[in-house]
Amino acid sequence: MTKMCVGRVGDFSTNSISVHHYRQVRIALFRHGTAFFAVKDRCPHAGDAFSRGRVEGEQVVCPGHSWMFDLRTGQCLRGDTSCRIRTFRVTVEDDRVWIHLDD
Ligand code: FES
């Protein structure tokens, strides 16, 4: 099991977006209220970065052409709804935020 600590809960303000790297993968981390979500920071449509996008509830809107994805499941909700983005499980353990990279 590979996981990466990206900081303490207090390092991320509510409704913030931050970017983290694991090897060659760029990961966007979203804090929505007390919940955290992480996705691969590259839109399958034309490669724009979700970290520059807009969060609406538990969905992210891509800044490129406004496709919308569910941050929990990765499912595309607007755009090519047959596609899905890579999501990463995020946990909080002892006030530390972990991104799980291989499950
Ligand atoms: S690059 Fe994301 S919707 Fe076009």
Boltz pocket constraint, residues with backbone or C-beta under 6 A from the ligand:
constraints:
  - pocket:
      binder: B
      contacts: [[A, 43], [A, 44], [A, 45], [A, 46], [A, 47], [A, 48], [A, 62], [A, 63], [A, 64], [A, 65], [A, 66], [A, 67], [A, 79]]
      max_distance: 6.0
